[in-house]
Amino acid sequence: MLRLGITGGIGSGKTLVCSIFQHLGVPVYNADTRAKWLINNHSELKSKLIKQFGEATFKEGLYNTAHISAIVFGNPSQLALLNDIIHPIVFEDWKQFCNAHNTAPLVIKEAAIMLETDSKFTVDKIALVYAPLAMRMQRVIVRDGLSEMDLMKKIKSQMPEEDKLKLVDFVIINDGEESLIEQVKGLYKELLSL
Ligand code: ATP
């Protein structure tokens, strides 16, 4: 079984690319969605978070993003502590997902942040979904109703796409011109022949 990581900046089209792979029958694990689910449902993870960041980490039983953001925003050591608690549990969950699909020739892990963390070591190959900045901004502003300023803050907090291009095995261009379906089908075929 080959484990493919799919990453890319906000609004690059990762989810769209993964949905095409899913249509081809490839099991897809969305690390960001799954991490959110685990934070609210994994009792050991919840206890560790409360121990580190206080009772206010959960409000009426639900993860209190505002509380955690206030602690970790602009504080790399606190952010590292948060990641050190969450990441191993998500990695274990991903391992279980792979085991559950061990007859599939290919499985995909989708994550916005992959090249920046140890997540890159949990896959065999990595594909970057790449779209021009202006296009990503336009798509996210329409999708999320974010202001241009808030979106720029998010984009600036992520690794520049030009740096990511040098670190990945494959690139899927999502510029509205090259067919996404054809690129995904081509990559799927290439991966199965490895
Ligand atoms: P995020 O990191 O924010 O989750 P993402 O990389 O998963 O974003 P998508 O959610 O797949 O990106 O795409 C962002 C938005 O742009 C969505 O509303 C999606 O439908 C739209 N979009 C993506 N690619 C295209 C395309 N080629 N043509 C038209 N719309 C697109």
Boltz pocket constraint, residues with backbone or C-beta under 6 A from the ligand:
constraints:
  - pocket:
      binder: B
      contacts: [[A, 8], [A, 9], [A, 10], [A, 11], [A, 12], [A, 13], [A, 14], [A, 15], [A, 16], [A, 17], [A, 112], [A, 139], [A, 140], [A, 143], [A, 174], [A, 175], [A, 176], [A, 180]]
      max_distance: 6.0
